[in-house]
Amino acid sequence: MNARLPVPLRHACPVPGTGETLYRLMLAGIPLECLMAGDEEDGIEVRAIWHHGQDISELLAQQCDERIIECWIEHSRAEHDETRIERFAKLGAS
């Protein structure tokens, strides 16, 4: 996939999460920025999600449909996947 992210990803603090879910939301045109990091045991974790300068993590969880929440939970439990981390790091840098 050669799609570009609408906003750059900022990498910070190790905490587990859902890079792919955020990527899908960005492709849907939602301008998001997130704090995320790779963790040796947990893979990618999302620390916070920013939209126009505000952390909307909780708001997003309340307003997303169930498929996104299920995807979120599924990715939160995902095993460490170095290829996935590298892929999102490259997407964020492009």
Residue pairs with C-beta under 8 A, 6 or more apart in sequence:
3 27
3 91
4 91
4 94
5 23
5 26
5 91
5 92
5 94
6 26
6 29
6 31
7 26
7 31
7 32
7 33
8 33
8 92
8 93
9 33
9 34
9 36
9 88
9 91
9 92
10 33
10 34
10 35
10 36
11 35
11 36
11 37
11 89
11 92
12 35
12 36
12 37
12 47
13 35
13 37
13 47
14 37
14 38
14 39
14 45
15 37
15 39
15 45
15 46
15 47
16 39
16 42
16 43
16 44
16 45
16 46
16 76
17 36
17 44
17 45
17 46
17 47
17 75
17 76
18 44
18 46
18 71
18 72
18 75
18 76
19 36
19 44
19 46
19 75
19 84
19 85
19 88
20 71
20 75
20 84
20 88
21 68
21 71
21 72
21 75
22 32
22 34
22 36
22 46
22 49
23 88
23 91
24 68
24 71
25 32
25 60
25 68
26 32
30 51
31 51
31 52
32 49
32 50
32 51
33 49
33 50
33 51
34 46
34 47
34 48
34 49
34 50
35 46
35 47
35 48
35 50
36 44
36 45
36 46
36 47
36 88
37 44
37 45
37 47
38 44
38 82
38 85
38 89
39 45
39 80
40 80
41 80
42 80
43 78
43 79
43 80
43 81
43 84
43 85
44 75
44 84
44 85
44 88
45 76
46 57
48 55
48 57
49 55
49 56
49 57
49 60
50 56
51 60
61 69
61 72
64 72
78 84
